[in-house]
Amino acid sequence: MSVTFLPFIIFAALIIFSAVKILNEYERGVVLRLGKFSGVRGPGLILLVPGLEKMIKVDLRLITMDIPSQDIISKDNVTLKVNGVVYFKVSNPQHAIIAVENYYHATAQIAQTTLRSVIGQYELDEILAHRDKINVRLQEILDELTEPWGIKVTNVEVKAIDLPLEMQRAMAKQAEAEREKRAKIISADGEFQAAQKLSEAAEVLGSQKDAITLRYLETMREIAGTNGSSTTFFPIPVDFFNKILDRN
């Protein structure tokens, strides 16, 4: 008797097992009844009507998706290899299942085309100097495009920008020339400040005769000590010769 009813018991167990679902805290179930949207359920224990209802799980956690490296021509006709990463999550499980066939694949494709389009609107110098601005622009565009699919794009980052070898060499030469330019400017500024100080010192020494005499004596001591000899130097002011010429 028990053997006779065994197939029915197994069949009933399979029906009950298919009708009971358990969803984690980060999951939601989009339920279709006879092909029509019935509701979003979860998390926890979910009971389905066998044969009438079907449930599709949706993960609500943040998804990290790489944008593959691709060749992009900038506004000033420089070919770059650019890749990036997109952070997004499902904000509306109903739209993510019903409005688009595969929301992950659709988001990946729109991210690639948007990256190519946005980068192509900037010149090379702008791309290298204003990466944060480009990231914000990408995030705004992608979030707007994927909103009807129930997707929320939280962040977009341009990871790497690879330049052609010729461009790398040109930029290296430009950077070296810029460093030399700054060094020359600093050196010229130092010489200008030194000349100003010398001019101020000359004015002070010219107005104070005792000060210039002391400076003569100090210079004589330094010269004698540097040469290591007993030779004595007697500096004669230019004014001395002028007075003699005036008398003649």
Residue pairs with C-beta under 8 A, 6 or more apart in sequence:
15 50
18 48
18 50
19 47
19 48
19 49
19 50
20 45
20 46
20 47
20 48
21 29
21 45
21 46
21 47
21 48
21 55
22 44
22 45
22 46
23 29
23 41
23 42
23 43
23 44
23 46
23 57
24 43
25 43
26 43
26 59
26 60
26 61
27 42
27 43
27 57
27 58
27 59
27 60
28 40
28 41
28 42
28 43
28 57
28 58
28 60
28 93
29 40
29 41
29 42
29 46
29 55
29 56
29 57
29 58
30 37
30 40
30 55
30 56
30 58
30 93
30 94
30 96
30 97
30 98
31 37
31 38
31 39
31 40
31 41
31 46
31 48
31 53
31 54
31 55
32 38
32 53
32 54
32 55
32 56
33 49
33 52
33 53
34 52
37 94
37 98
38 53
40 93
40 94
41 55
46 55
48 54
48 55
56 97
58 90
58 93
58 96
58 97
59 90
60 89
60 90
60 93
61 89
62 87
62 88
62 89
62 154
63 87
63 88
63 89
63 104
64 85
64 86
64 87
65 85
65 86
65 87
65 88
65 104
65 107
65 108
65 111
66 83
66 84
66 85
67 83
67 84
67 85
67 86
67 108
67 111
67 112
67 115
68 83
68 112
69 81
69 82
69 83
69 160
69 162
70 81
70 82
70 83
70 112
70 115
70 116
71 79
71 80
71 81
72 79
72 80
72 81
72 82
72 115
72 116
72 119
72 120
73 79
73 80
73 120
74 80
74 119
74 120
74 122
74 123
74 124
74 127
75 120
75 121
75 122
75 123
76 123
76 124
78 124
78 163
78 164
78 167
79 164
80 119
80 124
80 127
80 161
80 162
80 163
81 160
81 161
81 162
82 115
82 119
82 158
82 160
82 161
82 162
83 158
83 159
83 160
84 111
84 115
84 138
84 156
84 157
84 158
84 159
85 156
85 157
85 159
86 107
86 111
86 142
86 153
86 155
86 156
87 153
87 154
87 155
87 156
88 107
88 142
88 146
88 151
88 152
88 153
88 154
89 151
89 152
89 154
90 96
90 103
90 150
90 151
90 152
91 150
91 151
91 152
92 150
93 150
94 150
95 148
95 149
95 150
96 103
96 149
96 150
96 151
97 103
99 148
99 149
99 150
100 106
100 149
103 146
103 149
103 150
103 151
106 146
106 149
107 142
107 146
107 149
107 151
107 153
110 142
110 145
110 146
111 142
111 156
114 138
114 141
114 142
114 145
115 138
115 158
118 134
118 137
118 138
118 141
119 127
119 134
119 158
122 130
122 134
124 163
124 167
127 134
127 161
128 161
131 158
131 161
134 158
135 155
135 156
135 157
135 158
138 156
138 158
139 153
139 154
139 155
139 156
142 153
142 156
143 152
143 153
146 152
146 153
163 171
204 211
205 211
205 212
205 215
206 212
212 237
216 235
219 233
219 235
220 232
220 233
220 234
220 235
223 233
224 230
224 231
224 232
224 233
